[in-house]
Each structure stands twice: as C-alpha cells, then as structure tokens.
Amino acid sequence: MVRIGVEIHSMDVKEIAQKFYDYSLHIKGYSKETIRRYKYVIDLYRQYCQITNIKEVSEENVRSLFFHGRAQRNWSANTLIIFHKSLLVFLRWCMSQGYIDFNPVENIEKPCLEQKLPQKLTKQDSTRLLEIVYNYPYKNKFLSYRNYALFAMFVFAGLRKSELLNLRFADVDMENLAIFVSQGKGKKDRLVPISQTLAHSLRRYLEERKNKNITCPQFFASSIRNNGLTEDGLRHLVKRVQKAVGLKFSVHKLRHTFATLMLEGGCDIYTLSKMMGHSDIKTTTIYLSASIDHLRSQILKHPLN
C-alpha cells in the first residue's frame, strides 16, 4: 500500500529513482560507480518497458526486459545477474518506502554464473606494452614519464581504474615504498608495496611533474591543466596505446595480469589477496587457475614425475 501523504506526482519512477540514488549515495555511502550502475539499469528498464508510474512495475515486464537482454542484446549471465541485483535493491527500497506492495524481482530466478578465467596479458605482451609506452613519440617528456609510470602502476601494483584516478599525491610514499589506497572497492583502505622497478618510473615522473610546477593533489596529473587526469583522458590514452601495441586490452585486464604474474613469480595467495584488496580469499584463488606456469610448477610435485 502507498503510505498516506505520498502525493500522486511522487509516484513518477524518475522522481522515485532520484530519491533512491540520493539515499544510496549519502546515507548508504555507495560509490559513484555503483550509483551510475543503478541509474543505467533503472533507466533502461523504464525506457524499454515504457514505465512512468511506479505502480506499472510488474514481474511480467521485468521478465520481458531480461528476456530481451539475453535474446537480443546477447547479455552474459553476469550482466543479467547485475541487472537482477540492481533492480532487486531498488524495488526493495521502494517497498520500504511504501511505493509498491511487493518486489517482482524476488520471484525471478538468476542464471548460473559462468566460471571464466580472468583475461590477462602474457609476460611477453606485458613487456612489449611497457616498452612501447616508454618509446612512444610523445609531445614532451612529461607525457612520456607520466604515461609510463601510469601503466607501470597498473602492471606492477594491480590498482583498479578508479583507485588510480583517485590516487592522491600524498598517498604515494616514495620513502617507505608504499601506496596507500584510500577507500577502494568495498570502502576498504589498503597498502600496496612499491617494487624498485616501479619506484624508478615513479621517481622519474615525479621529478618531471615538479619541473612543470604541477601542484594538484591528484598523483597523476593532466598534461594541459593543473588538475588530475580524468576518466575520459585515461580512456583516450588506453585507446592510443592499444593501437600502438596492436593488442586489445582493458585497464582491468592489466589488474588480472598483475595478479597472475605475481603468482607465477612465487607470491603466496594470502599476500596477493591483501594487495588486491579482496574481501574473500576465494576471489583471489581464481588466478591460480589462470596461471599455467604456476599449475605446471605444481604438477611437477607429483611423486612419479
């Protein structure tokens, strides 16, 4: 039942959704990435099913969207699960606020999640990537040193895209060789050690940054303004490097590459889990299957080999 005092115009889905975004951001403390995901899912549902009033939400039209996604948009099982979870949370909140009487998503089954190995670059491709980033014909030394340090940060520290873009100058401790990741995924702080190889590229970038009198608080700065590198700026840079290297990769693929290379180098799973910022060590164990070198080293322990 709708609560007494809820006006007719407030039953508009767009208005209700905006209240949900505000609640999720300011009260629940969800990240802006999570809010963007909610907005994308709810907007697509609203537009595809042509819903304007919250009372028009039904199990039938939710199922219709999910079927359309799988049959026409070629959604993976993981994409459908994301849509399912996002609508489930939104409609639960609508129930708690008295906008609807039941949550139609509760009765809709989810597909089994596909157990895929994380996509990664090989050691050879990782080396080639860094070499091409280093030797690329940039306009100036700042771009050369910054871009190499940036890709080295992904490959040698395994940061997420949002963590790198939000990294502040004060978060990188070159004296103690540590990166402080503030409020990463799941609102968790963590420390990631800096190897000597990464430290060398960071020091070179920091020296050039100082020469250009860049004072913005973000660690990775824009080349044209005294402020941090933006998400768009990073996206354009990745596209340019993809073309130069001749490889299709994402920033998240570089994070998978870091994890796999660490295991191949002998890092134990518990330490890697801490560096990756995983809440559950089971999340980290998937990289054991992705590393053929690690598996090969373990099979040699068979007593009859």
Protein Blocks (a to p, Z undefined) as FASTA:
>chain_A
ZZehiafklmpmklmmmmmmmmmmmmnopafklmmmmmmmmmmmmmmnopabfklpcfkl
mmmmmmmmmmmnopafklmmmmmmmmmmmmmmmmmnopambdfklmpccddddddddddd
dfklmmmmmmmmmmpccfbfklmmmmmmmmmmmmmnopafklmmmpcfklpcfknopadd
ehiehiiacdddddfklmmmmmmmmmmmmmnopabfbfbdcfkbccdddfklmmmmmmmm
mmmnopacdfklmmmmmmmmmmmnopafklmmmmnopablklmmmmmmmmmklmmmmmmm
pmkZZ
